[in-house]
């Protein structure tokens, strides 16, 4: 494991900063209790970590009310609650062909059940959505526009502020999946016109798996879709409608929140822009190192602007899964292969029948030596006679 070159950070960032491991361990040993449920010191101190994490993330997204920053398992979990909480019978939803299944599947189930109608906007040959295409797709009954901020397959980062302006002018709700961007790309929900944002903790925010959440802007008419214990007004038969309880029930994943707190704090200390620039420098080195290798095809990899450090490719006459196995077994390089839970992206780039792509995604702890090793390995594999 010590030799592993990890290039699968779009799935889960790894390793985490040492402070994340240390803080989670010390926190759980002393504060492994339910937050806000009791009046003893440990419970109060645990609640303080929860609230401080809400405040920190609210600041990152430029929200106003930390109580509207709510926690969940991950972005998929939050997107389910947002989409199910907003959709009503007869609504029309505009989304894109860049989406992850965390958006595609909830919307498909709503459409399958006759609740909504969905329009999927295609992306161009460079991997970007044209905001005017979204504008043209909005109808009288359009309830919301749902857009992936950064693609987990091709790394392109969309013009969210331009799309948000269109949504505001049309009076429709703007939902953003920030799974790949929260902690990597600055997000200002007010300036970008975002009404609801879903994020996960285990990627660019450097937290553990099993923790994520959402921020819901004030006055957004979203229904709660989960009901249960809150530790507040327990005699009330109906679930509480105020935030954060509208989007939360049961005991929080406090160890996950603690890890997210430590990870987010580390990211802020390093600087979001600085980390992103560091990763993109390695991305450019990787792209330049493989783009001219015979038999390798890159997808939507024009340049480092408006993107994350994600590079998707294929090697002629190789199944992407076989390339991933060779990288793992022969070179100790971890990557992601296949459809990456985003089938419409692969339809758009023509890789659906090739079983997807080989995806290399760079994180804060990758080095130039890692990139050199990946380039050499890919060159070796591409030269294997087929």
Order of alpha helices (4+ residues) and beta strands (2+ residues): beta-alpha-alpha-beta-alpha-beta-alpha-beta-alpha-beta-alpha-beta-alpha-beta-beta-alpha-alpha-beta-beta-alpha-beta-beta-alpha-beta-alpha
